[in-house]
Amino acid sequence: MKSSAADIKATTHAVEATAVMSLLPARPRLLALGEPTHGEDTLLELRNELFRQLVEEAGYRTIAIESDCMMGLVVDDYVTSGTGTLDEVMEHGFSHGWGAFTGNRELVRWMRAHNKDRPESERVRFAGFDGPLEISAAASPRQPLTALHDYLAARVDADLLPCTAEALDGLIGSNDRWTNPAAMMEPAQSVGQSADAGRLRLLADDLVALLDMQTPHLNAVSSRDDFDRACLYGRTATGLLRYHYWMADTSPARMTRLCALRDLMMAHNLLALAERGPALVNAQNSHLQREKSSMQMWQGPVEWWSAGALVNARLGQEYAFVATALGTLRHQGVDTPPPDTFEGLLYALPEDRCVIDAPRLATALVDARPAPRVSPWFGYAPLDPDHLAGIDGIVFVKDVPPS
Protein backbone atom coordinates (compact mmCIF):
# COMPACT_ATOMS: atom_id res chain seq x y z
CA MET A 1 0.00 0.00 0.00
CA LYS A 2 1.44 3.33 -1.07
CA SER A 3 1.05 6.39 1.14
CA SER A 4 -0.81 9.27 -0.52
CA ALA A 5 0.25 12.91 -0.63
CA ALA A 6 -2.84 13.66 1.48
CA ASP A 7 -1.58 11.32 4.20
CA ILE A 8 1.73 13.17 4.34
CA LYS A 9 0.16 16.62 3.99
CA ALA A 10 -2.02 15.92 7.02
CA THR A 11 1.09 15.75 9.21
CA THR A 12 2.46 19.21 8.34
CA HIS A 13 2.36 22.60 10.07
CA ALA A 14 3.95 26.00 9.51
CA VAL A 15 7.49 26.42 10.87
CA GLU A 16 6.73 28.15 14.16
CA ALA A 17 7.45 27.51 17.82
CA THR A 18 3.75 26.92 18.47
CA ALA A 19 3.73 24.16 15.85
CA VAL A 20 6.73 22.47 17.45
CA MET A 21 5.27 22.69 20.94
CA SER A 22 1.91 21.35 19.73
CA LEU A 23 3.62 18.04 18.88
CA LEU A 24 4.68 17.53 22.50
CA PRO A 25 2.60 16.54 25.55
CA ALA A 26 4.26 19.26 27.67
CA ARG A 27 7.24 21.58 27.57
CA PRO A 28 10.31 19.31 27.74
CA ARG A 29 13.27 20.23 29.89
CA LEU A 30 15.57 19.66 26.90
CA LEU A 31 14.24 20.45 23.43
CA ALA A 32 16.76 19.44 20.78
CA LEU A 33 16.78 20.61 17.17
CA GLY A 34 19.03 18.53 14.94
CA GLU A 35 20.53 19.39 11.56
CA PRO A 36 21.70 17.10 8.74
CA THR A 37 24.71 19.24 7.84
CA HIS A 38 26.71 22.03 9.47
CA GLY A 39 27.32 25.64 8.56
CA GLU A 40 24.43 26.40 6.19
CA ASP A 41 23.06 29.89 6.83
CA THR A 42 19.52 28.89 5.82
CA LEU A 43 19.39 26.22 8.52
CA LEU A 44 21.08 28.42 11.11
CA GLU A 45 18.68 31.31 10.41
CA LEU A 46 15.73 28.94 10.80
CA ARG A 47 17.20 27.67 14.08
CA ASN A 48 17.71 31.22 15.33
CA GLU A 49 14.11 32.21 14.61
CA LEU A 50 12.66 29.07 16.20
CA PHE A 51 14.86 29.45 19.28
CA ARG A 52 13.96 33.14 19.58
CA GLN A 53 10.28 32.25 19.57
CA LEU A 54 10.79 29.42 22.07
CA VAL A 55 12.65 31.74 24.41
CA GLU A 56 9.98 34.43 24.20
CA GLU A 57 6.89 32.20 24.12
CA ALA A 58 7.85 29.01 25.97
CA GLY A 59 10.26 30.31 28.61
CA TYR A 60 13.49 28.57 27.58
CA ARG A 61 16.51 30.13 29.24
CA THR A 62 19.56 28.29 27.84
CA ILE A 63 20.73 27.74 24.27
CA ALA A 64 23.33 24.98 23.86
CA ILE A 65 25.13 24.07 20.65
CA GLU A 66 27.56 21.38 19.53
CA SER A 67 30.72 23.31 20.40
CA ASP A 68 33.51 23.10 23.00
CA CYS A 69 31.99 23.37 26.49
CA MET A 70 35.01 25.25 27.86
CA MET A 71 35.13 27.77 25.00
CA GLY A 72 31.39 28.29 25.40
CA LEU A 73 32.01 29.98 28.74
CA VAL A 74 33.46 32.93 26.79
CA VAL A 75 30.19 33.28 24.89
CA ASP A 76 28.10 32.96 28.04
CA ASP A 77 30.07 35.73 29.76
CA TYR A 78 29.46 37.99 26.77
CA VAL A 79 25.74 37.38 26.32
CA THR A 80 24.98 37.64 30.05
CA SER A 81 27.26 40.49 31.11
CA GLY A 82 28.84 41.99 27.97
CA THR A 83 32.37 40.76 28.73
CA GLY A 84 34.62 41.22 25.69
CA THR A 85 33.60 42.17 22.16
CA LEU A 86 31.52 40.29 19.62
CA ASP A 87 34.55 39.76 17.37
CA GLU A 88 36.59 38.34 20.27
CA VAL A 89 33.78 36.05 21.30
CA MET A 90 33.27 34.65 17.81
CA GLU A 91 37.01 33.98 17.53
CA HIS A 92 37.57 32.42 20.95
CA GLY A 93 34.15 31.12 22.01
CA PHE A 94 33.50 28.41 19.39
CA SER A 95 35.29 25.24 18.32
CA HIS A 96 35.30 23.53 14.90
CA GLY A 97 35.62 26.95 13.19
CA TRP A 98 31.94 27.63 13.86
CA GLY A 99 32.54 31.16 15.07
CA ALA A 100 32.90 32.10 11.39
CA PHE A 101 29.29 31.15 10.57
CA THR A 102 27.03 34.17 10.07
CA GLY A 103 24.12 32.37 11.71
CA ASN A 104 26.10 31.78 14.90
CA ARG A 105 27.22 35.39 14.97
CA GLU A 106 23.63 36.56 14.65
CA LEU A 107 22.55 34.20 17.43
CA VAL A 108 25.14 35.65 19.82
CA ARG A 109 24.26 39.21 18.77
CA TRP A 110 20.57 38.58 19.45
CA MET A 111 21.21 36.92 22.82
CA ARG A 112 23.28 39.89 24.00
CA ALA A 113 20.62 42.38 22.85
CA HIS A 114 17.88 40.29 24.49
CA ASN A 115 19.73 40.17 27.82
CA LYS A 116 21.03 43.71 27.96
CA ASP A 117 18.24 45.37 29.95
CA ARG A 118 16.70 42.30 31.56
CA PRO A 119 16.99 41.07 35.15
CA GLU A 120 19.22 38.05 35.68
CA SER A 121 16.25 35.67 36.03
CA GLU A 122 15.08 36.51 32.51
CA ARG A 123 18.45 36.35 30.76
CA VAL A 124 19.24 33.63 28.24
CA ARG A 125 22.40 31.64 28.87
CA PHE A 126 24.72 30.11 26.26
CA ALA A 127 26.49 26.77 26.53
CA GLY A 128 28.70 24.60 24.40
CA PHE A 129 28.01 20.95 25.20
CA ASP A 130 30.66 19.15 23.17
CA GLY A 131 33.91 18.07 24.78
CA PRO A 132 37.15 19.90 23.88
CA LEU A 133 37.63 17.43 21.04
CA GLU A 134 38.26 17.47 17.31
CA ILE A 135 38.08 14.47 15.00
CA SER A 136 41.88 14.51 14.79
CA ALA A 137 42.86 15.21 18.39
CA ALA A 138 41.75 16.04 21.94
CA ALA A 139 42.74 18.98 24.10
CA SER A 140 45.19 18.99 26.97
CA PRO A 141 43.49 18.53 30.36
CA ARG A 142 45.39 21.56 31.71
CA GLN A 143 42.60 24.15 31.50
CA PRO A 144 39.80 22.21 33.27
CA LEU A 145 42.14 20.53 35.81
CA THR A 146 43.82 23.80 36.74
CA ALA A 147 40.50 25.66 36.95
CA LEU A 148 39.01 22.98 39.20
CA HIS A 149 42.07 22.98 41.47
CA ASP A 150 42.04 26.80 41.66
CA TYR A 151 38.34 26.83 42.59
CA LEU A 152 38.83 24.31 45.40
CA ALA A 153 42.12 25.77 46.66
CA ALA A 154 40.41 29.12 47.24
CA ARG A 155 37.58 27.59 49.27
CA VAL A 156 38.66 24.46 51.19
CA ASP A 157 41.48 23.63 53.60
CA ALA A 158 44.76 23.06 51.81
CA ASP A 159 45.21 19.74 53.63
CA LEU A 160 42.16 18.34 51.82
CA LEU A 161 43.63 18.90 48.34
CA PRO A 162 45.20 15.77 46.85
CA CYS A 163 48.09 17.73 45.32
CA THR A 164 49.51 21.21 44.81
CA ALA A 165 48.99 23.27 41.70
CA GLU A 166 52.70 22.90 40.94
CA ALA A 167 52.51 19.11 41.11
CA LEU A 168 49.51 19.12 38.79
CA ASP A 169 51.27 21.36 36.30
CA GLY A 170 54.37 19.15 36.33
CA LEU A 171 52.36 16.00 35.59
CA ILE A 172 50.52 17.67 32.72
CA GLY A 173 53.75 18.89 31.14
CA SER A 174 53.68 20.32 27.62
CA ASN A 175 50.26 20.74 26.05
CA ASP A 176 51.72 19.62 22.73
CA ARG A 177 52.15 16.05 23.87
CA TRP A 178 48.41 15.81 24.54
CA THR A 179 47.30 17.41 21.27
CA ASN A 180 49.65 15.44 18.98
CA PRO A 181 47.46 14.79 15.88
CA ALA A 182 49.44 11.62 15.07
CA ALA A 183 47.84 9.94 18.10
CA MET A 184 44.48 9.52 16.35
CA MET A 185 45.96 7.18 13.74
CA GLU A 186 48.82 5.82 15.82
CA PRO A 187 47.86 4.81 19.38
CA ALA A 188 51.52 4.52 20.35
CA GLN A 189 51.82 8.30 19.84
CA SER A 190 49.24 8.98 22.57
CA VAL A 191 50.31 10.05 26.06
CA GLY A 192 47.02 8.76 27.46
CA GLN A 193 48.35 5.59 29.10
CA SER A 194 51.62 7.04 30.41
CA ALA A 195 52.46 7.00 34.10
CA ASP A 196 51.83 10.76 34.33
CA ALA A 197 48.41 10.41 32.69
CA GLY A 198 47.51 7.58 35.06
CA ARG A 199 48.44 9.72 38.05
CA LEU A 200 46.41 12.63 36.64
CA ARG A 201 43.31 10.43 36.27
CA LEU A 202 43.52 9.55 39.97
CA LEU A 203 44.04 13.18 40.98
CA ALA A 204 41.16 14.34 38.80
CA ASP A 205 38.94 11.73 40.44
CA ASP A 206 40.03 12.91 43.88
CA LEU A 207 39.39 16.55 43.01
CA VAL A 208 35.89 15.76 41.75
CA ALA A 209 35.22 13.70 44.87
CA LEU A 210 36.36 16.63 47.03
CA LEU A 211 34.01 18.91 45.09
CA ASP A 212 31.13 16.55 45.85
CA MET A 213 32.07 16.08 49.51
CA GLN A 214 32.28 19.82 50.09
CA THR A 215 29.07 20.74 48.25
CA PRO A 216 27.23 22.20 51.28
CA HIS A 217 30.21 24.38 52.18
CA LEU A 218 30.89 25.40 48.58
CA ASN A 219 27.25 26.37 48.04
CA ALA A 220 27.53 28.63 51.08
CA VAL A 221 30.75 30.38 50.06
CA SER A 222 30.39 30.65 46.28
CA SER A 223 27.70 31.45 43.73
CA ARG A 224 25.64 28.82 41.95
CA ASP A 225 27.31 29.80 38.68
CA ASP A 226 30.80 29.33 40.12
CA PHE A 227 29.88 25.93 41.56
CA ASP A 228 28.26 24.83 38.28
CA ARG A 229 31.40 25.85 36.41
CA ALA A 230 33.55 23.87 38.84
CA CYS A 231 31.38 20.83 38.13
CA LEU A 232 31.88 21.46 34.40
CA TYR A 233 35.65 21.59 34.94
CA GLY A 234 35.48 18.26 36.76
CA ARG A 235 33.38 16.56 34.06
CA THR A 236 35.64 17.90 31.34
CA ALA A 237 38.90 16.94 33.06
CA THR A 238 37.82 13.37 33.82
CA GLY A 239 36.24 13.00 30.39
CA LEU A 240 39.35 14.22 28.59
CA LEU A 241 41.67 11.98 30.58
CA ARG A 242 39.41 9.01 29.90
CA TYR A 243 39.38 9.89 26.19
CA HIS A 244 43.16 10.19 26.07
CA TYR A 245 43.53 6.82 27.81
CA TRP A 246 41.52 5.11 25.10
CA MET A 247 43.33 6.98 22.32
CA ALA A 248 46.34 4.89 23.38
CA ASP A 249 44.32 1.66 23.08
CA THR A 250 45.17 -0.83 20.34
CA SER A 251 42.10 -3.08 20.51
CA PRO A 252 39.53 -3.39 17.67
CA ALA A 253 37.01 -1.48 19.82
CA ARG A 254 39.19 1.64 20.00
CA MET A 255 37.22 3.91 17.64
CA THR A 256 33.86 2.66 18.87
CA ARG A 257 34.89 3.58 22.40
CA LEU A 258 36.22 7.01 21.39
CA CYS A 259 33.01 7.90 19.54
CA ALA A 260 30.96 6.68 22.50
CA LEU A 261 33.05 8.66 24.98
CA ARG A 262 32.53 11.88 23.04
CA ASP A 263 28.75 11.44 23.09
CA LEU A 264 28.92 10.49 26.77
CA MET A 265 30.64 13.81 27.51
CA MET A 266 27.91 15.57 25.52
CA ALA A 267 25.20 13.72 27.45
CA HIS A 268 26.71 14.60 30.84
CA ASN A 269 26.81 18.28 29.86
CA LEU A 270 23.22 18.22 28.63
CA LEU A 271 21.98 16.56 31.81
CA ALA A 272 23.74 19.24 33.85
CA LEU A 273 22.02 21.94 31.79
CA ALA A 274 18.67 20.21 32.32
CA GLU A 275 19.17 20.47 36.07
CA ARG A 276 19.58 24.24 35.69
CA GLY A 277 16.31 24.70 33.79
CA PRO A 278 14.69 24.32 30.36
CA ALA A 279 17.25 24.38 27.55
CA LEU A 280 17.29 24.42 23.75
CA VAL A 281 19.90 22.25 22.03
CA ASN A 282 21.31 22.33 18.49
CA ALA A 283 23.63 19.74 16.96
CA GLN A 284 23.94 17.20 14.17
CA ASN A 285 20.90 14.91 14.02
CA SER A 286 23.00 11.84 14.82
CA HIS A 287 24.16 13.25 18.17
CA LEU A 288 20.58 13.95 19.26
CA GLN A 289 18.71 10.88 17.99
CA ARG A 290 17.32 8.22 20.30
CA GLU A 291 18.80 5.39 18.23
CA LYS A 292 22.40 4.24 18.02
CA SER A 293 24.72 6.32 15.86
CA SER A 294 26.90 4.67 13.23
CA MET A 295 29.80 5.65 11.02
CA GLN A 296 32.09 4.01 8.49
CA MET A 297 35.68 4.62 9.56
CA TRP A 298 39.06 3.55 8.24
CA GLN A 299 39.07 0.30 10.22
CA GLY A 300 35.41 -0.51 9.49
CA PRO A 301 31.92 0.39 10.76
CA VAL A 302 31.41 1.61 14.33
CA GLU A 303 28.19 1.93 16.35
CA TRP A 304 27.58 3.68 19.66
CA TRP A 305 24.76 5.22 21.68
CA SER A 306 24.22 8.88 20.83
CA ALA A 307 24.04 11.68 23.38
CA GLY A 308 20.31 11.93 22.67
CA ALA A 309 19.81 8.24 23.44
CA LEU A 310 21.72 8.57 26.71
CA VAL A 311 19.81 11.69 27.75
CA ASN A 312 16.48 10.16 26.74
CA ALA A 313 17.23 7.11 28.91
CA ARG A 314 17.49 9.44 31.90
CA LEU A 315 14.88 12.10 31.15
CA GLY A 316 12.15 10.25 29.22
CA GLN A 317 9.45 12.73 28.14
CA GLU A 318 11.52 15.60 29.54
CA TYR A 319 13.65 15.16 26.39
CA ALA A 320 12.30 15.94 22.92
CA PHE A 321 14.05 15.61 19.57
CA VAL A 322 13.07 17.51 16.43
CA ALA A 323 15.18 16.55 13.41
CA THR A 324 15.82 18.70 10.36
CA ALA A 325 15.65 17.19 6.87
CA LEU A 326 16.36 18.87 3.56
CA GLY A 327 15.62 18.35 -0.10
CA THR A 328 18.49 19.89 -2.04
CA LEU A 329 21.91 21.27 -1.22
CA ARG A 330 22.96 21.74 -4.82
CA HIS A 331 26.18 23.63 -4.12
CA GLN A 332 27.40 20.46 -2.37
CA GLY A 333 26.16 18.09 -5.06
CA VAL A 334 22.95 17.11 -3.24
CA ASP A 335 20.29 17.35 -5.97
CA THR A 336 16.56 16.61 -6.03
CA PRO A 337 15.93 13.48 -3.96
CA PRO A 338 14.57 10.37 -5.72
CA PRO A 339 10.76 10.24 -5.27
CA ASP A 340 10.83 6.86 -3.50
CA THR A 341 13.08 8.16 -0.70
CA PHE A 342 11.88 9.78 2.52
CA GLU A 343 13.19 13.20 1.46
CA GLY A 344 11.65 12.62 -1.98
CA LEU A 345 8.19 12.15 -0.44
CA LEU A 346 8.60 15.38 1.51
CA TYR A 347 9.98 17.20 -1.53
CA ALA A 348 6.64 16.62 -3.28
CA LEU A 349 4.87 18.76 -0.67
CA PRO A 350 3.93 22.27 -1.83
CA GLU A 351 5.55 24.04 1.14
CA ASP A 352 9.14 25.27 0.99
CA ARG A 353 9.37 24.73 4.76
CA CYS A 354 7.17 22.87 7.19
CA VAL A 355 7.04 21.16 10.57
CA ILE A 356 5.97 17.51 10.39
CA ASP A 357 4.37 15.32 13.04
CA ALA A 358 6.90 12.47 12.85
CA PRO A 359 4.99 9.78 14.82
CA ARG A 360 1.86 10.47 12.77
CA LEU A 361 3.88 10.30 9.56
CA ALA A 362 5.45 7.01 10.70
CA THR A 363 1.93 5.59 11.05
CA ALA A 364 0.97 6.86 7.58
CA LEU A 365 4.04 5.19 6.08
CA VAL A 366 3.78 1.90 7.97
CA ASP A 367 2.84 -0.04 4.85
CA ALA A 368 4.99 2.00 2.46
CA ARG A 369 8.46 2.31 3.91
CA PRO A 370 10.45 4.83 1.82
CA ALA A 371 13.93 3.95 0.63
CA PRO A 372 16.90 5.48 2.46
CA ARG A 373 18.55 8.30 0.57
CA VAL A 374 22.22 7.91 -0.36
CA SER A 375 24.28 11.04 0.26
CA PRO A 376 26.71 12.05 -2.50
CA TRP A 377 28.62 14.26 -0.02
CA PHE A 378 30.19 13.20 3.26
CA GLY A 379 29.08 16.40 5.01
CA TYR A 380 25.37 15.68 4.65
CA ALA A 381 23.52 12.84 6.40
CA PRO A 382 20.00 12.01 5.17
CA LEU A 383 17.36 11.07 7.71
CA ASP A 384 16.98 7.32 8.28
CA PRO A 385 13.31 6.37 7.67
CA ASP A 386 13.66 3.64 10.30
CA HIS A 387 14.20 6.34 12.94
CA LEU A 388 10.83 8.07 12.44
CA ALA A 389 9.19 6.47 15.46
CA GLY A 390 11.94 7.90 17.70
CA ILE A 391 11.57 11.47 16.45
CA ASP A 392 9.04 13.92 17.90
CA GLY A 393 8.96 16.24 14.91
CA ILE A 394 10.72 17.07 11.66
CA VAL A 395 11.54 20.47 10.23
CA PHE A 396 11.74 20.10 6.44
CA VAL A 397 13.51 22.64 4.22
CA LYS A 398 12.96 21.97 0.52
CA ASP A 399 15.97 23.82 -0.95
CA VAL A 400 19.07 25.15 0.81
CA PRO A 401 20.90 27.79 -1.28
CA PRO A 402 24.62 28.57 -0.88
CA SER A 403 25.46 30.48 2.29
N, C-alpha and C positions, 0 to 999 in steps of 0.2 A: 504493500500500500504506500503510495507516494503522498507526502505531505503537500498540501495546497498552499498557495501564496496567502490565502485568507487565514489559514492556521497560523502562519508565521506573523502576518500583519497584526493579528489579535494580541500578540505578546509585546508590542512596541509602545513606547511613550516618547515624549519630547525629552531632550537632554537637559534636565533640570534636577536640582537637589530634591525637590518634592517627589519627582518620579522615582529617584533612587530610593528615597526613604519609604515610599509606598510599597516597595518590594519586600520590606523587612518587617518582622513582627513588632519590633521596638528599636529604639536607637541603640546600636551596638557600641560597646566601649571602644573597640577598634574597627574602623571602617576602612578597608583597603581597596584602593583603585590600582589595578595592574595595567601594564602596557606591554605590547608585543615587540617593541623596539625602543631604543633610547635616542633622545636628542632631537626628536622631530617637534618643531615649534607648534604645529597644529595640535598635536596631542598634549603638549605642555600647556598651551593656552586653554584647551578644554579642561584639563586638570585644574588649572588656576581658577577658572570661573566656577567649576563645581565646588571646589574647596572653599572659595569665597562665600558662596551661597550656604554651604553647610556650616561654616563658622557663624554666619549672621543669622541663619534661620534655625539651625539645629543645635547650636551651643557647643560646637567642637572648639577645643582650646589648644590643641597641639597639632602641628603638621610635621610628619616624619617622612624622609625620603631615603632611598637606597644610596647613602653616602656615608663616609667615614664618621663614626659616632664621636670621635675626639675632635675632628675638624668642625663638626656641626656646632660645637660649643661657641665657636667664633661667631657663627650666624645668629645663634640664640642671644648672645650678648648684644648684638647689633639691633635685632628686631625688638628686643624688650627694653633696652636702655640707650640705644644709639651709640654704643661703643664702636669706634673706628669709622671708616667710610665705606660706602657701598662698593667701590672698586677694590678696597682691601679685603672686604668680606668675600667677594666673589672669587678672588685669587686664592685666599687662604682658608676658606670655610667649606670647600667642596673637594671631594676626591674624584677620581676617574676623569678629570678634565671637565666636569659638569658645571663648574662655575662659568664656563664660556657660553652656556646655552642661554639664549635670550629669555626663554620661558622661565628659567630658574631665577634670572636676574629680576624679572618682573614680579615673581612670587615674593622675593625678599623685599623688593621696593614696596609692594602692597602691604606686606606684614608690618613693616616699619611705620608706614603711614597710618595703618589701622590702629596700631598700639600707641601712637605718639601722645594722644591726649586722653587716654583711657586709664582707669584705675588698674592696679596690678591684677585684680581678680578677673578682669575682662580682657586682658592681653592674650595674644596668641603666641605660643611658644614654638620654636623650631627644634627639630632633632634630626641628626643622622642616625640611622640604626644599623648600618653595615659595620663590620669590623674594620680596623685599619689594614685592609688587605687589597691587593691587586691580583690579577690572575697569574702574574709572573713572580710575585714576591709578597712577603708580609713585613710589617713594620717592626722596628725594634721595640721591646717592651719598656724602654726607658721612660717615655712620657707618662704612661699611666701608672707605672710602679713608683716613680719619683713623686708624682702628684698625690698618690695614696699615702705614701710614707710621710710627705710634708703635712698633709691634712691631719694624720694621726699624731705626729710628733708635736704639733702645736696644741693638742687637746688632751692627751693622755700622759700618764707618768712614763718617763723615759725607760724605766726598768721593764715596762710591759712590751716595748718594741722588740721584735725578734732580731733586729740588726740596726746598725747606724746607716745614715744616708751615704757615708763614704764607702762602707762595705758593699752596699747595693750597687753603687756606681762602678766599683771595681769589678764586680761580677758581671755586670752588663758589658763593660768594655766598649769597644768601638761599635757604633751603630752599623757601620758598613758590613760587619760580619753577619748581622742579622738580616740585612736587606739584599744580600748577594743573590742576584737573579739566576745564577747558575744552579741554585739549590732546588728550583722547581723541577728541573729535568734530571738533576744529579743529586740524589739524596745524600751522598757522601759529602757534598759541599755545604750541607746544612749544619748549623751550630746547635740545632735543637736538642740533640741527645748528648751534648758535652757535659762534663762535670759541672761547669759553671751554670749551664742552663738547668740542670737537675736541682742544684742548690737554689736557684732563683724560683723554680716552681714551688719548692717547699716554703720559701720565704713569702712568696705571694699568697700562698694558702694561709700562712700564719697571719699575714696582715689583714686578709679578708675576715678571718676568724676573729681577730681583735676588733675589727670594725663592727661585727655582729655582736660580740660580747659587750661592747661599750655603747650600744645603741641608745639606751636610756640617757646616759651621760651626754653623749654626742648630740642628741636631740635637744638637750637643755642648753648646751653651750654654743651651738651653731645653727644656722638657718636650715630650713628644709631643703632649699636649693643646694647648699654646700654639702649636706649629707647625701643627697641624691647623686651629686656629682662624684663624691667619694665612692659610692656604690658602683657607679659607672666605671671609675678607674679600676676598681677591683675586678669587675666582670671582664673588662678589656685586657687587663694584665694577665689574668689566669687563662682567658681565651687565647690570647696571642701565644703564650708559652706552651699551651697545649697544641696549638696549630704548628708551632715550630718543631715541637717534639715529633709530630707525625710527618713533617716534611722530611725528616731524616730517616723515615721508615723505608724499608725495601720490600715489603710484602705486596702481593697483588691487590690488596685492599687499600693501598695508600691513597689513591686519588678519590676513591669513594669516601674515605674517611675525611679527607681535606674538604671536599665539597659539603659533606654533612656538618663538619665543624663550623664552616662559615655560616650556614643557615641556622645552626644552633646559637651562634653569637647573635645573629639577627633576632631570633625568637626571644632570647633572654632580654634584649634591649626593648623589644616591643611589649613584652609582659611588664617590664618596669614602667614603661610609658602608660600602659593601661591602668596601673595602680595609681598613677597621678591624676587620671581623668580621661574623658573621651578624646580620642586621637584619630586623625586622618593619616593614612599611610599610602605612599606611592612607590612602586618598584616594578621590576619586570614580573609579568604574570607568573612565571615559574617559581619565583620566590614566595608568592602569596597564595598559591593554589593549595587546596586541601589534599591533593593526591601527591604521590611521590614525584620528584623531579628526575629527569634523566638527561644524559649528555653523552655524545660520542667523543671520546678523547683518544690521544695517541696510543694508549695501551688497550683500548677497547671501550665498550659501553659502561657507564657508571649510573647507579640509581641511589637516591637518598631522599629522606623526608625533608620537604621544604619547610621554611620558616612558618608559612601559613598553616601547614599541617600540624606543626608542633604547637603553635599558638591555639589553633582550633581545638586540639586535644585538651587544652587547659581551660579555655574560655567558653567553648560551646557556642551558644547563640549570642554571646557577647562579642563574637568575631564575625564579621561579614566580609565577603570578597566579591568585588565587582571587577570583572575582567574587561579589557579593551581589545576589540578585534578591528581589523581594517581590511578594506578591499584592495586598493592599489597603493603602491609606493614606487611609482614608475622610475623615479630618479635612482632607485637602488635595484632596478630590474624586476620589481614585483608588479606584474601586470594584472589585468582583469582575471579574477579567480575562475577556475572551471565551474560550470553551473552545478555539478554534482557534489561539490565540496561544501563545507559548512559556510565558509565566507562567500561562496558563490550563491548560496540560497539567500543570504543576507543582502548581497549586492543587487539582487533583483527587486528589493524593496524600493519604493519611490523616494524615501527620505535620504538625505545626504548624511544625517546623523540621527541616531535614535538610541534610547535605552530599552533593553529587551529583558523581559521576565524569563530568566534562564530555566528555572524548574518547569515553568509552563511550556516553554519551547521544547525542553527535553521530552515532555509527555507527548507533544504534537509530533515529534520525530521518532517516537518509539518504534514504529514499524517501517521507518524509512531513514535508517542511519546514513548521514552524509559521509562522503569519503574524506579522509584527512588531506589537507592541502600540503603540498611539498614546497618548501621555501627555496627559491633560487639564490638566496643571499643569507649568509650565516648570521647577519645581525637582526634578522626578523624571524620570529617564532610564531607560526600560525596556532590558532586555538585547537586543542584536541577535542573532537566531538564527544569522545568518551568521558570527558571531564564535566559535561554540562550539568549533571545532577549535583555536582559539588560546587557550583557557582551560583551566587545569589542574583546576579544581574550581569548584563553585558552592555557596554557602551560600544556601538558600532559606528565607525567613521568610514564612509564609502571611499573617498579619495584623499590621500595625504600628499599635498604638493611639496616641492623642495622648500626647506627652511630658508 
